[in-house]
Amino acid sequence: MRKGFVAAIVFVLCAVFMVGSVWAQREALNSLNFRAVKKVTISKKTDGFWADVLVELENKSDLKFRLRDFTYDLFFQYEPRKPEGESQSKSADMDGDKLKFGRAEVKMVKIPQASAGTPSVTLMELKVFIGENNDETVKKILGFMSLVGNPGEIVLYAILHGTGEIGTELDKGWVYQGNMKLELELRPRIQREVLLE
């Protein structure tokens, strides 16, 4: 009887912990925003073309988060700029083309909590592998440069698809939930400071 009672308590505690963990991860997904692309530096190395992409993440929550062992795919999506007076808001069925820029792996990003209602801002550097040294990769880079160089004609969106572990700080440490999918979308404006090497 006593063993059954103890087992029931343990089960309830585990269930409460799991519910709390799921709530915390949902809070992370709802509170994190992809705020800006600050800089893109493209360089050629022995194994191909790489880009150092500096992005800003914004946290509106009063919780601290960690993004651990994430793999990100970075996309740029664009559509023609609408005439003045028409709404430019992006819809799920947007007709614009999508350019997969490359993939990056990030070991750890620590994201502080908001302070007095003001969101925190965190810089995250992505080392993006664009592709091997071939014509297809060069064409992709030229296409990206063309997009960034025509701000008056198109609206450019950046999209981060990430998979990894999201950690949330609790009173006595951190709890992580693995295999989390995070999709952050920057719209409708990208800071156009692009450095090419």
N, C-alpha and C positions, 0 to 999 in steps of 0.2 A: 504494500500500500504506500509506504513511505517512498520507495523507489519510483513508483508511478507518479507520485505527487511531484517529486524532484524533476523527473523527466518532463512533466507537463510545464513546470516553471521554465525549464531550459528552453523548451519549444516556444513558449510565449515570448521569452526574451529574444530568441533568435528571430522570430517573426517581426517583433518590434524593431529590431536592429535592421532587418532587411527592408522594412517599409521606410524607416528613416533614411537608409542609404539611397533607396530609389527616389525618395522625395528630394534628397540633396542633389542627386545627379540631374533630376528634372529642373531643379532650381538653377543649376549651372547652365543647362542648355537654354533656359529662358532668360538668363541674365547676361550672357556673354554676347558681345557684338563685335563684328569685324568693322573697325572704324575707319581705317585708312591704309593705303599703300604709300609708304613714305619714300621709298627708294628702290630702284632695281639696277643692279650692277652686273653686267654680263661679261663673262671672261671665257677664253678658250684654254683648255687644259689638255693634257695628253690623252685622256679618255673621252674627251668631247667638250661640249659647251655647258657651262654652269651659270647660274644666276644667284646672287645674294639679294634676297627680297626682304626688305624691312617693312613689317606690317604693325599696325596698332590694334590691340584688342582692348575692349572696354568692358568693365564689370560693374553692373548696377546693383549687385547683391551685397548684403552685409556679411557674406561668407567668403572665405578665402578658398581658392581652387588651385589645383595643379593639373597640368596636362602632361602625362608621362608616356614615353615610348609611342608617340604618335607618328603615323605616316599620313602625309597630306598630299593631295592632288590639287594643284592650283590651276584654275581655269579663268580665262577672260572671255566674257560674253558681251556682245554689242548689238545695237539696233540703231537704225537711222533716227536722228533727232527729229522730234515732231515739231510742227509749226508752233509759233508762240501762241499761247492761250489754250493749247491742248495738253491734257495730262500726260506726263512722261513716266508715270509709275509703271514698274515692271510687273507683268502678269506671269502666271505659271506657264502659260502657253506662248511665251514670247517667241517671235519669229526670228530673232537675231541669231547669228552664227556663234558657235562656241569654239574657242581655241584652247586646247589643253596645253598649258605652258610647260608643265613638268611635275616631278614628284620630289618631295623632301621628307626626311626623317628628322624628328626633333626628340631628343631624350627627355628634356624637362623644361617646362615653362611654369613659373610661379606667378600667380595672379592675385594681387592683394584685393581686399574688400573695398567697397565704396566707403566714403567718409562723409558724414553729415549730409547725406543725400547726394553727394557729388560722386559720379562714377570714377573708379580708378582706371588708369590707362597704362597698359603694359606693351612694351616693344618686344616683338618676337622676330628673330631672324631665321629665315628659311633658306637653306642651301639647296637650291632646286637644280636637279639634273634635267637639262632641257633635251639633250639627245647627243648622239654620236656625231663625229665630225663628218657630216655628209650633206648633200644638197637639200634633203628633206628638213634637217634641222636649221640650216641657214635660211630656208624659205620660211620656217616658223618664226625665226627671230625677226626677219624683215617684215613679216606680217604684224608682229607685235609692235615694232617700231612705227609702222604705218598707222596702227590703231591709236597709239599714244600721241602721234603727231597730228591728228585730225580731231581736236576736241570740239570744233564747231559743227562738225558734220554728223557725229555719232555720239551716243551715250554708252559709256563703257562701264561694265560691271565686273567685279572680281568675286570669285567663288572659291572657298576652301572646303574641300571634302576631307575630313580627317577620321581616322580610326585609331583608337588607343585606349588608355586608362585615364579616367577623370577622378581626381582625388579631392575630397572635401575635408576641411579641418573640423574636428570635433573637440570636445573638451580635453580629451586625453590622448590626442594624436590624430592620425589621418586615416580615412577609410577610402579605398580605391575600388572602382568598379571597372572591370576590363571589357574589352571588345565593344567600347562605346563608339557610336558613329556621331560625328559632329559636323554639321554643315553650316558654315557661316558665309553670309553673302554681304558684300559691300555694294551699296547702291545709293544714289545714282552717280556718285562723283568719285574719281580717283585723283589723288594729288599727283600731278604729272611732273615728278622730278626723277628723270631716268638718266642714269649714268651708264655709259657703255665703255667697256675696255676691250 
